[in-house]
Amino acid sequence: MSNNSDRTKWRSETKGVHGGTLRSQFDETSEAIFLNSGFIYSSAEEAESAFGDEINRYLYSRFGNPSISMFEEKLRIIEGAESCKATGSGMSAVFAALASYLNVGDRLVASKALFGSCYIICKEILPKFGIEISFVDGTNLEEWEKALSKPTKAIFLETPSNPSLEIIDISKISQLAKVSNAKVFVDNVFSTPILQKPIDLGADVVIYSATKHIDGQGRCLGGAILSSEEFIEDIVTPFIRHTGPCLSPFNAWVLLKGLETLSLRIKEHSRNALEIANYLQTKKIVSKTIYPSLSSHPQNDIAIKQMNAGGGVVSFEINGNKENVFKFLNKLQIIRISNNLGDAKSLICHPSTTTHQRLSDDEKFEAGITQNLIRLSVGLENINDLIDDLEYALDS
Ligand SMILES: Cc1ncc(COP(=O)(O)O)c(C=O)c1O
């Protein structure tokens, strides 16, 4: 039997429930919401010392706020990172992490299979600031080796990728990155810290859209960047403080409550998703089923090595054309059409005409997004109801 006072030894579920809680003078059970923009100083001298960094206290909610701190600390200890900085959305986390680190003339190597807006940041926005970008097929080690033989400051990858669920070997890429001294940034949205811990696998920076499974009930936007204390305090925090993509205290509170149940929900999402993936494989009209823990997944060996389960998203292709795909989507009754994901409600989308609409046909092809590809974010409904819903729409 061990004494539980060492919080670092708590398991993920316990960290999710108790981690990071700050109690006010009222000793509330559930965390309070500090819905304030500013703070009051007891004297002008105190304000001066606070702005001079001589004392550590809250100054303004763009810089920090107790509700935001509780969210950051809870996520930090679940992830096992040294430090965490929250942001207003997943995209502001991706942009702030990369833009705060990269300078004019630096080179970024990224995998091609990225969420649409992540791809646009790499392809169009960062190059406007003089950053060079090279894309590789994230599943091809030779392409990584070749790309990393040139001086590289950062690597950005998403695994499993949205929506083609490509799996990239984080340990291998992190080893290759050491040769050129590049920092490895991993967008870990589809796995969450419950299924995959990129820092333990050698990555330097982990990025989340907390809008997805961390909230888990489709209520608010949020994001987070986790890394070493040095990276977060010296590089990311000044960027966020002065450019302002901060998280709202109310959203921080919603998200920290989401973290309490993250582990339970992710296990259930993964269980439902695996059953659906197995079901889809039995349907003739489904020409391809993509799910990390299926043995038919091309990178199933890597998924088994670096993930605890397959996650809550299943992608698949059905025979026919766009009209057939739309007809199938329109027939569903429980599973709703939405570009969002990671919700208790099952949500389905056609990436080619929604999240990845802005990509050219060639770019879609490179990212594995065909006209027939469908992304299903499996929710927490009864599995038999979900399968009945799919069965009715597929048979129709
Ligand atoms: C992999 C991935 N990264 C980042 C984002 C962006 O997150 P947000 O919508 O919170 O800005 C998304 C959104 O779907 C995503 O799927």
The ligand as an SDF file (V2000), in Angstrom:
LIG
                    3D

 16 16  0  0  0  0  0  0  0  0999 V2000
   -6.2810   17.3930  -35.7600 C   0  0  0  0  0  0  0  0  0  0  0  0
   -6.8760   18.7380  -35.4970 C   0  0  0  0  0  0  0  0  0  0  0  0
   -6.0750   19.7610  -35.1280 N   0  0  0  0  0  0  0  0  0  0  0  0
   -6.5740   20.9870  -34.8790 C   0  0  0  0  0  0  0  0  0  0  0  0
   -7.9230   21.2580  -35.0110 C   0  0  0  0  0  0  0  0  0  0  0  0
   -8.4210   22.6350  -34.7670 C   0  0  0  0  0  0  0  0  0  0  0  0
   -9.1060   22.7770  -33.5720 O   0  0  0  0  0  0  0  0  0  0  0  0
  -10.1190   23.9580  -33.2450 P   0  0  0  0  0  0  0  0  0  0  0  0
  -11.3360   23.7400  -34.0760 O   0  0  0  0  0  0  0  0  0  0  0  0
  -10.3610   23.8340  -31.7660 O   0  0  0  0  0  0  0  0  0  0  0  0
   -9.4570   25.2430  -33.5810 O   0  0  0  0  0  0  0  0  0  0  0  0
   -8.7840   20.2260  -35.3910 C   0  0  0  0  0  0  0  0  0  0  0  0
  -10.2150   20.4900  -35.5650 C   0  0  0  0  0  0  0  0  0  0  0  0
  -10.9770   19.6530  -36.0600 O   0  0  0  0  0  0  0  0  0  0  0  0
   -8.2490   18.9350  -35.6350 C   0  0  0  0  0  0  0  0  0  0  0  0
   -9.0330   17.8990  -35.9970 O   0  0  0  0  0  0  0  0  0  0  0  0
  1  2  1  0
  2  3  1  0
  2 15  2  0
  3  4  2  0
  4  5  1  0
  5  6  1  0
  5 12  2  0
  6  7  1  0
  7  8  1  0
  8  9  2  0
  8 10  1  0
  8 11  1  0
 12 13  1  0
 12 15  1  0
 13 14  2  0
 15 16  1  0
M  END
$$$$
